[in-house]
Amino acid sequence: MARPDTAEVRKLSEADITEQINGIRRELFDLRFQQATRQLTNTHRFKEARIKLAQLLTVQTERSRSKSSS
């Protein structure tokens, strides 16, 4: 999976961003659970999911700050 472009993330609506954040947090939980039970085979998903989560949270924070400063 290629790293998502930040411009693509900025095009998403607030609801889409929130939905994706929740989905990635659930995925990270599942990955940690699989790792604990030694069922995880592709450990690179941790890094990809954390990067995507960071991008989404950054865009969400930027939008909330721009709303509060306006």
N, C-alpha and C positions, 0 to 999 in steps of 0.2 A: 504494500500500500504506500503510495507516495504521500508525502506530507501535504496537507491541505493548504491552499493559498489563503492568506488572511483576507484578501479581497472577497473571496467566496463566502467566508464566515460573516463578513460585514453586511452582505446582502440578505442574510437570513432575518426573519422577523423575531421579535422578543420571545414569542411562544416556541418557535423552532429552536432557538438557542437554549431555552430552559429545558425543552424536551431532550435535546442532544446531551446537555450537561447531565441530566438524570440518567440517561442511557449509558453514558461513559462511566459514570460513577458506579453503576450497577455492574458494568463489564469489568471494571477494576476489582470490585469485590469478588466477582466470580473467578477472575484470574488469580487473585490471592488465595482463594479457597482451593482452586485446582493445584496451585503450587504447594500448598500445605499438604495436600493428599497425594502429591507426586503424580498428578495426572496431566500436568502442563507440559506440552511439547514445544510450543513456539513462544519462547520467552520474550521475543522482540515486541510482542503486542503490548507489554507494559510501557515501554518507551513511547510507542506510537499513541497509545491511549492517553498518557500523561501530557504529551505535547498538544494533542487535540483539545484536551480538557483545559489546558492553560490558555490556548488561543480563544476558546469560547468564553472563559471567565474574564479574560482581558477585554474582549469586545463588550461583554455585558457590563463590566465595571466602567468602561469608557462611556457607554450610553447612559448609565445611571448618573455619572458625574456631570455629563453635559446637560441632562435634564434638571439636575439640582442647581446648577450654576446659572441656568437661563431664567 
